[in-house]
Amino acid sequence: MNKSDNNNPMILVAGLGNPGENFYKHRHNLGFQFVDYIARRVTGSKKVNFITKKKKADFITLDFEGKEVTLVKPLTFMNNSGEGILFMAAFLKIHEENIIVVYDDTDLEFGDLRLRHSKNETNHNGIISVEKLLKKENFTRLRIGIGKPKDPNGKILTDSASIQEYVLSDFSLVEEYQLENIIFNYTFNVIKGFIKGGYDSAYEELDKARIKIKDEISRGPSISFSE
């Protein structure tokens, strides 16, 4: 594994989540799940073994069409995600503009996407930790919507207790299928754009991915996707 250099800078793709099998399928661990999807898709393997570094992060460095890409899953738990990402970025000498962080967002409908490279108001403790510890704020944030919980009558619940219970619960079987076969499939193109050409190239792929995801989910088994 080579460290990043100015001529061919390494890209760091980090997914946020909580370490441990008990947490893995939670909605809040969508970032981990997506990073694992990227690893499987790039390598063509059903299971990819990551390396643990100093108990701070699991990572693997892959060749992606001639670019070195390091996939990172922080082991410092969600509220301290920044520690693991900062450690890996410093170890590999990766600049903030070559970092993209993927995480779940309850403010977006299930499967919807948003991309930013500047700070935004958020209640997501994981990204707050990353923003606090990275010296510059010009890393890219990719949010993937998980929606909000609903009561038995379909009313959206917004109280903190319901949200907390929701993000720490597993995706439904239908949602798991749609994540793997629709959402992650098209969101991969956003990551591919970032790897090849940075934020602007990723943004060009964003709307195409959103349209494809919305269309395929709307034709699937009963998960709504409003404008």
Residue, then its C-alpha position, 0 to 999 in steps of 0.5 A: m500500500n502506497k501513501s497518497d502523493n500529489n501526482n496521483p492522490m489516494i481517495l478515501v471513502a468512509g462509511l459511518g456506523n457502529p462496530g460489532e455484529n449486533f449493530y451491523k444491520h441497523r439503519h444507522n449503519l448504512g454507511f458501513q453497509f455501503v462501504d462493504y458493497i463497494a468493496r464487493r463490487v470492486t473486487g468481485s468477491k462476496k466477502v472482503n476482509f478489511i485490515t484493522k489499524k490501531k483499533k481506530a478503523d477497519f480499512i482496505t486499499l483497492d485499485f479502482e481503474g488505476k486509482e488507489v482508493t482506501l475504504v474506511k469503517p471507523l471503529t470509534f463508534m458513531n459519536n466519535s467517527g471523526e477520530g477513526i477518519l482523522f487517524m486514517a487520513a493522517f496515516l495515509k496523508i490524504h487531503e480533505e478534498n479527496i475524502i468522501v464520507v457516506y452516512d444515513d439521513t432521516d431527513l431524506e426519503f428512503g433512498d434519496l441522495r444529497l451531496r455537499h462539500s460544505k458544512n450543513e445543519t445536522n443532528h447526525n453525531g457521526i458527521i458532527s464528529v468528523e467536521k469537528l476533527l478534520k481541520k478543513e471542512n471541504f471534504t465531501r458528504l454523501r447522505i443516503g436517506i432512510g426516512k422517518p418512522k411511522d405509527p400504525n396509521g402511517k403518521i410520521l413520527t418526529d420525536s427524538a425517542s422514536i427516531q432513536e429507536y428507528v435508526l437503531s433498528d434493522f432495515s426490513l427485508v424489502e428495504e435490504y433488497q432495495l438497498e443492495n439492488i437499487i440504491f447502492n447500485y446507482t449510488f456507486n456511480v456517484i462514488k465512481g464519479f468522485i474517484k475519477g473527477g472529484y466533487d464536480s464529477a460526483y455531482e454530475e452523477l447524483d441526479k442521474a442516480r436519484i432519478k433511477i433510484k426513485d423510478e425503480i423503488s416506485r415500481g417495487p414493493s410498496i415503499s413510497f418515494s415523494e418529491 
